[in-house]
């Protein structure tokens, strides 16, 4: 509890100081632009979901599905490949249709991809090629639709002289989003796993010595080394391993569902934007003049 509280206090102090200094490193007044503020909120939600997804999917593929680290990494390759291939096309979307449409559709498609990871890929018995890869491809298409228009929107939401600061703030938000998401949903994953694996293990009526040894291994979740527990009867090893894998699958699907909700929230933020570039620039100019 202490660390989050301290972090919030320090964040508040940063805002107070930056509002008072003559030349702020983080110009809080930029957030008076509705579009700039909403674009950064969208970034926080979508990039948080993306970071946790990229952290969790390799764990599922390696520890539960038994794939190598190379294959698990390759399963995420559609994301950079598709984003690179569609970047030129998506970069012109703001000019053609405005920023609201791509910043609504893109995160919604990304949410669909993450939802497929939760409800299709996360189901036991589904293979890498029939479940995980299609879900990752859908997610990649959603990100490709979003990223370039999001960058353009952030840069256009402020005066040209402040576009570098705006870009830096948005990049910082995307990094913080990943750190916060992994910390928060790491706890959700752990608690979901523990709440499911313990009842399953209790039903196996294991010897006390084996229970104590397994409890120590469960901190690794799906990475628990059942074979290293000498007090565990051989006939129970398969059952224990299955209980751990099923429980991690369930926790994986719960977290993925939450991440899909985050991405869907990003789509709602995009839908709340208004394509009024002139008004955006006037609002930004007025706010920055007040700082001076």
N, C-alpha and C positions, 0 to 999 in steps of 0.2 A: 504494500500500500504506500509505503514511504516514497519509493522512487517515482511512481506516477504523480503523486502530490507535488514532490519537488520539481518534477518536469513542468507541471502546470504553472507553478509559481514562477519558475525561470522564464517560461513563455510569456507570462503576464508582464514580468519585468522587462523583457525584450521589447514588447509592444510599447510600454510606457516610455522607455528610453528612446526608442526609434521615433516616437511621435514628437519628442522634445528637442532632439539635436538638429543642428542647422543642415547637415548633410548626412541624412540617414543611409545606412548600408541597406536596410530593408525598408523601403518607402511604403508605409502602411496606407498612405493616401491613395495608392494605386487601387486598393480594394474598394474604393468608392465607385469605381466602374463596375456596374452590375455584371457585365459580360466577363470582365477579368476575374471577378470573385467567383462566378459560377464555373468558369473554365477551370479554375484551380480546385474547386470542390469536385468537379467531374474527374480531374486528374487524381485527386486523393482517393476517390472511390474505385475507379477503374484500375489504376496502377497498383493499389493495394490488393485487389482481387488477383491481378496478373502475377504479382510477386509471390503470393502464397500458393497459387496454383503451380507455378514453376518450381517452388520448393517442395511441394507435397507429391506431385505426380511421380518424380523419380523415386521417391521413397516407396510408393505403392508398387511401382514396376519392379524395383530391385528386391525389396524385402518380402513382399507378398507374392508377386507373380513370378519371381525367380529369374528375371532378365538381367543381363550384365549391365554394368554402368554405361558402357558404350551404347548399347541399344536404348537404354533409358534416356540418355542424352540425345540420341538421334531422333527419338520420338517427338522431341520438341522443335526439331529443325524446321518443320513447316511454318513456324511463327516468323523467324527472320526471313526465310525464303519468300513467303507470300507477301510480307510487308515490303520487302525490297522490290518485288515484281510489280506491285500495285502502287508504289509510292508516287510515281509520276502522274498516274491517273487520279489518285486521291488528292494530290496536291492542288489540282485545279477545281476540286469540288466547291470550295468556298466561292470562287469567282462565278461558277455556273449556277449554283443553287443556294448559296448562302451557307452559314455555318450551322444553323439550327438542325437541318435535315441530317447531315452526316454525323453530327454529334448526338443525335438521337438514335439513328439506325445503327451506327457502328457499335456503341456499347450494348444495344439490344441484341445484336448478332453475337457479340462476345459473351453476353449472358447466356444465350442459347448454347454456345459451345461449352461453357463451364457447366451448364445444366446437364448436358449430355455426359460429361465426365462424372457427374454425380449419380445420374439415374440409369445410365447405359453402361459406360465404361467401368463404373464402380461395382457393377453386378458381377458376382463370381461366375466364372466359366466363360466370360467374354475375352476374346483374344486382343492382342495389341492392334492388329490390322483391321479388325472388324468393329472395334469400339474406340480405342484410345486415339488412333490416328485420325479418323473422321471427326471426332470431337475437337481435336487440336486444330484441324484445318478450318473448321467453322469459327473457332476462336480467333485464329490468325486473320481470317477475312474481316471479322469485326474490328480487330485492332488496326488493320490496314485502312479501313474506311475512316477510322477515328483519328489516328495519330497526326497525319499531316494537316487536316483541317483544324485540329486542336492547337497545334503550334501556330498556324496562321491566325487563328482567333485570338490567342494570347498576345501576339505581336501587334495585331491591329487594334486591340482594346486600349492601347496607350499611345501617347505621342511618340513619334519616331526617336526622339532623343532619349526616351526611357525604355525602348524596346529591349535593350540588352539586360536591364534590370528585371524587366518583366519575364524574359526568357529564363534568367537565373532563378527567379522565384519559382517559376513553374517546374524547372528541373529539380530544385530542392524539394518541392512538394511531392514530386514523383518518388524521390529517394526516401523521404520520410514515410510516405505511404507504404512502401515495401517493408520498412523496419517495423512500423506499428502493426501492420497486418500479420506479419510472421510472429511477433510477440503475442498479440491478442489471440489469434487463431491457433497458435501453438498450444496455448492453454486450453482452448476449446477442444482441440484434437486429443490432448492428453486426458482431459476429464471425461470426454466421450468414450475413449478407449477403456479407461479404468472402470467406468460404470458398466461396461458391457462384458469385459473379460472376467471380472471377479465372480459374478454369478455363474458363468460357464465353468470356471475352474472349480468352484465350490461343489458343483454337481458331480465332479469326477472323484470326489472323496480321496484326495491324494494324501500320502503320509505327511505328518507335520514337518519333517525335515525337507521334503520336496517342496511343500508350500512356502517355507521360508526362503528357499533358494530361488524359486520362481518369482517371489515378490521382489527380490533384488533385481532380477532380469527384466521385469516388466517395465522398469524405468526406460528401457530401450524400445519399448512398444513392439513394433513388428520386427525389430532387430534383435529381440530376445533370443539368446542361444540356449535352446532347450537341450541340445545334445551335451552341453557342458555340465549338466546337473547329474552327478552320480547317484544321488538319492532318489531319482525319479525312475520308477519301474519302466523297463523297455516297452511294455505293452501299452503304457500310458503316454509315451512321447508323441505319438501321432495325434492322439486326441488333444493333448495340450497345444501342440503346434497349430492344429486346426482351430481351436478356440481362440488363440491369439490372432490368427489370420482373419477369421470371420469378424472378430471385434474391431480390428484395424480397418477392415473394409467398411464396416458400419460407420466408424468415426470419420473415415475418408469421405464418405458420401454426405455426412452431415456438414462437414466443413465446406465441401464443394457446393452444397446447396446455399450456404451462407454467402459464399463468394459470388455465386450467380445472382443472389439478391443484391449484393454490392454493385455488381455491374449493371443490373437493372435500375438501381438507384441512380447510377451515372447517366443512364439513358433518360431518366425523368428530369435530371438536372439539365441535360442537353435540350430537352423539349421546352424547358422553362426559359431558354434564351430567346432573344428577339433580334432579328436581323435589321439593325438600325445603326449602321456604321458611323454615320455622321453624328448621331446623338451620342454614341459611345465616345467618340473623340472629343466632343464638346464637354462631356462630363469629366473625362480624364483631364482635360486642360484646366478646367475650373478647379478641380481638386488639387492639382499640382501647383497652381498659382497661389492657392491659399497657404501651401507649405512655405513658399518663398516669401 
